[in-house]
């Protein structure tokens, strides 16, 4: 089978057969040019939608923040806030690029989950704090 894979603005054409892979060609890819979008006229203040309340700031204190290593979707939260966890326990399942990634506890402690099943996260978003 022949696949096209783009990594760091380089497009590779790869042939995979019986567990062996061979690069057939490599091309430099340029980033697409973004076209300017039309901006809607501002809505008068009397008709503006109510502003959503911002999420309260999380006080990490002496705890260790566990952040998303990559953008993706939270498929499952394996522990509840306030639970005692051990180093290596799975806290969250993060789906990224059709792969399920287990986000594990880096140390023993009391965990406070800061995300929910079905959430979309970006790289660096706070998932949990371990005290």
C-alpha positions in Angstrom: 0.0 0.0 0.0 1.2 3.5 -0.7 0.5 6.3 1.8 1.2 10.1 1.7 2.3 11.5 5.1 3.1 15.1 5.8 5.5 15.9 8.6 7.0 19.3 9.3 5.9 20.7 5.9 7.4 17.8 4.0 5.2 15.4 2.2 6.5 11.8 2.1 5.1 9.1 -0.2 5.7 5.8 1.6 5.1 2.3 0.4 4.4 -0.3 3.1 4.4 -4.0 2.3 4.6 -7.0 4.7 5.9 -4.9 7.6 8.5 -3.1 5.5 8.4 0.6 4.6 10.2 2.5 1.9 10.1 6.2 1.1 9.2 6.6 -2.6 9.5 10.5 -2.8 9.7 13.6 -0.6 8.2 17.0 -1.5 8.5 20.4 0.4 5.0 21.6 1.2 4.2 25.3 1.7 1.6 26.5 4.2 -1.7 27.4 2.7 -2.4 31.1 2.3 -5.3 32.3 4.4 -7.8 34.4 2.6 -9.3 37.4 4.5 -12.8 36.8 5.8 -15.6 39.3 5.8 -16.2 40.7 9.3 -19.8 41.0 10.4 -21.1 44.4 11.6 -21.0 44.8 15.3 -24.2 44.2 17.2 -25.6 47.1 19.2 -25.1 46.7 22.9 -28.9 46.4 23.5 -29.0 43.3 21.3 -25.8 41.7 22.3 -26.0 38.2 23.7 -25.1 37.7 27.4 -21.5 37.1 28.0 -20.6 33.7 29.4 -19.0 33.6 32.8 -15.3 32.7 32.7 -14.3 29.5 34.4 -12.9 30.1 37.9 -9.1 30.2 38.1 -7.7 27.0 39.6 -5.3 27.4 42.5 -2.7 24.8 41.9 -0.8 25.7 45.1 1.7 23.1 46.0 0.1 20.6 43.5 1.6 19.4 40.3 -0.3 20.4 37.1 -1.0 17.7 34.5 -1.5 19.2 31.1 -2.5 17.9 27.7 0.6 16.9 25.8 -1.3 17.4 22.5 -4.6 18.7 21.2 -7.5 16.1 21.2 -10.7 15.0 22.7 -11.3 13.6 26.2 -12.7 10.1 25.7 -12.9 9.1 29.4 -12.0 10.3 32.8 -10.9 7.3 34.9 -10.8 8.8 38.3 -13.0 11.2 40.3 -11.9 14.5 41.8 -10.8 14.0 45.4 -9.5 10.4 44.7 -6.2 9.1 46.0 -4.1 7.9 43.1 -0.7 6.2 42.8 2.1 7.0 40.3 1.2 5.4 36.9 -2.6 5.3 37.5 -4.5 6.3 34.4 -6.3 9.6 35.0 -7.7 10.5 31.5 -7.9 8.9 28.1 -7.1 11.5 25.4 -7.9 10.8 21.8 -5.5 12.5 19.4 -5.0 11.6 15.7 -7.3 8.6 16.1 -5.0 7.2 18.9 -6.1 6.7 22.5 -3.4 8.2 24.8 -3.4 7.3 28.6 -2.6 10.3 30.7 -1.1 8.9 33.9 -0.4 10.2 37.4 3.3 11.3 37.6 3.3 10.8 41.4 1.1 9.5 44.3 -1.4 12.0 45.7 -4.9 13.5 45.8 -6.2 14.3 42.4 -8.4 17.2 41.3 -9.8 16.6 37.7 -10.1 19.8 35.7 -11.6 18.4 32.5 -14.7 16.3 31.5 -15.5 13.5 29.2 -16.3 14.8 25.7 -14.2 18.0 26.2 -11.9 19.2 23.5 -8.4 20.3 24.7 -5.4 22.0 23.3 -1.7 21.4 24.0 -1.0 22.7 27.5 -4.6 22.8 28.7 -4.9 21.8 32.4 -6.4 18.2 32.8 -5.8 17.6 36.5 -3.8 18.7 39.6 -2.2 16.2 42.0 -1.5 17.4 45.6 
